Amino acid sequence: MKKIPRSSIRTKTLYAITPDELDTEALLRKVRLALQGGARIVQYRNKLADAILRLDQATELRRLTHEFAATFIVNDDAGLSRRVDADGVHLGGEDGSIRTARKLIGTDKLIGVSCYNRPDLAQQAEQEGADYVAFGAFFASAVKPGAVVASLESLREARSRLTLPIVAIGGITLQNGAQLLAAGADVLAVISAVFSAHDIEQTARQFSALADE
């Protein structure tokens, strides 16, 4: 399997982040539908699972994303990312340094970094070797109701400072996503709006079309 070159991430696409799902078969079914709908980046995130289940689910998702030639990112855990040969890891504010993660997963993998509402933090991440940065939450989020709020102005400022791809996250829907793309986001990261939808595949297709506009 050809490795994804460092400092590249698919832009103008749907970045689907998995819900907290303990039923692995249900999780795989939902992610398959999102991939069939056009999601080309999948991040495994499960705050309810223990280490054994996380390994099992990440392993199965790695196989599934290979089937669709999709990019697979593991949230928070560089060690798990390495174990399942994911395409990269996403680091939050308390998930360790970019340098440590890079040593663990290698130079041919992707590292994304949450920068919340701080363009200065994103600039620092770029200097330290991040491959993309994420800003948000831009809107009320059912997954993280107490998340730091980011503004469109912080997104525009970040876009003016950075050459890295910018991922927008937090309460994104089909109704509000376009304004984030117009303000400088390259990718929309979505959890609930896709995985809680009545028709996951169709909703993913609509988000993919929105990103292509």
N, C-alpha and C positions, 0 to 999 in steps of 0.2 A: 504494500500500500504506500503510495507516494505521500510524503510528508507535506504538510502545509508550510510554506516558507514563512519564517519569522517576519514580523512587521506587515503581515497581510491578513485581512479579514474581509469576508464578503460583506459588501455594503448594498444599500437599497434592497434589503430583504427583511424577512420576518425572523426575529430572534426569539424563539419560544423557550421560556423557562418553566421547568416542570413544577406542578403543584405538589404539596405534601401528601403523597399517596402511598399508603402502606401496602396496598394490593399490587404486586408487581405486574400481574397480567392486565389489570385495569390501566396501570400507568403506561405499559407498552402499547395498549390499544389506543389510548388517547394520543400518545406521541406519534404513532403511525398515522393517525388521521391528520395531525398537524403537518407532518411531512408530506402526506399526499396532497395537502392543500397548498404546499409551496414553501413551508418553513425550511430554511437552509442552514440555520444555526440552532442547536439545541443545547441548553444548559441544564445539567442535572443539579437540582436543588431540592433537598428533602430534610427539613428540620425535625421531623418526627422519627425518622428511621435510626436504628442503631447501626453500629459499624458493619456488622455482618450483612444486614439488609442493604445498606448503602453500596457495599461492594457488589452484591448480587445485582442490584438494579443498575448500577453504573456499567457493569459488564454486559448486561443485556441491551442497554441503550447504546453502548458502543457498537454492538453487532447491528442493531437496527439503523443507526446513523450511517454505518458503512454501506448498508443496502441502498440508501438514498443518496450516497455521496455527500452527506451533510457534515458540517463542522460540529464537533462535539466538545463541549466545555464542561468542566466540573467546577461547581461552586465551592469556594472556601478551602478545599483540601488538595494541595499539590501532590501529596503522597498518593491519594486515591487516583488522581489524574494520571500519575505515572503508572500505577499498577494496572489500569485498564487501557493504557496507551491512548488516552484521550488526546484531542488536538490542542488542549490547553486548559488553563485554570483561570477562574475569576476570583480576585482578591477583594475583600471588603476592608474596611478601615482597621480591623483588628485581626486580620488573617496572615500577618507576617509580611516580610519585605519582598519586593520584586527580586532583589538579588538572591535571596534564599530560594525562592520559588524557581528562579532561572537555573540555579545550580542543580535543583532536583529534577526538573522536567526536561531540561536541555534547551539548546538554542534554536531548535527547529520547531518549537511549540509556541502557542500563543499565550500571552498573559494580558488579561483585562483587569482594570482597577476601578473600583467605585470611587467617584470624586464628589458625589452628592451635589453641592451647589457651589463648589470652589474651583474656579479656573486655575488658581495658583497651584492647587494640589494636582490638577491635571498636567500642568506644565512640569511639575516635579516628576510625576510618573512618566511622562514622555522622556525626560532626561535620564531616568533610571532604566529605561528599556522596555516600558509597557508597549503593547501592540495596539491596544485600544483603551478608551476610557469611557466610563458610564456616568451620566448625570441623572439626578432625580431623587425623590419623587416629584413629578410635575403636577400631579393631580392626586386626589384622595385615593389611597390604596387599601384595599381590603386585606391584602397580605401583610403590609406593614403600616398599620394605621398611625403609628407614631413616627413615621419616617421624616427625615429632614426634607424641607420643602425647597425645591429649586424653581427658579423663575426662567421665563423665556429670555430675559436679559442676560442671565448668567450663561445660558446656552449660546447666545449670540457672541458674548464676550469670549467664551471658550473657543468657539469656531474661528474667531479672528486671531487667536493666539496659537492654535494647534494645527499640526499637519496630520495627526493621528485620526482614525475614525472615531466618531462620537456616537455612543449608544444612549438613547433616551429610555427611561424606565419610570414606572410608578403611575398606576391608574390610567394607563393609556387605553383608549377605545378607538373604534372606527370613526367616531365623531370628532375626537380631539387630536388624533395622531398627525393629521396633515400640517397643523400649525407648528409642531415640533420639527418636522422635516423642513419646513420653510425657514425655521429659525436656525437651522444648521445641523440637526441630527442626521447621521448617515443611516442609522438602524433603529428600529423600534423594538424594544424588548417587552414582551407581554406574557403575563401569567393568566390571570383570571378571565380576561376578555376572550381568550382563546379556549382555555381548558374548562371553563364553566359554561361555555356556550352550548346551546341545544345541538347545534351542528358544528362540531369542531373543524371538520375539513372545509366546509364552506366559509366559515369565519376566517380560518387561516388563509384561504384563497383571497378573501376580500382584503385582509391586511397586506398580503403579498402584492396585490394590485395597487394598493395605496402607496406602497414603497416604490413601486415602479413608475408612478406618475411624475 
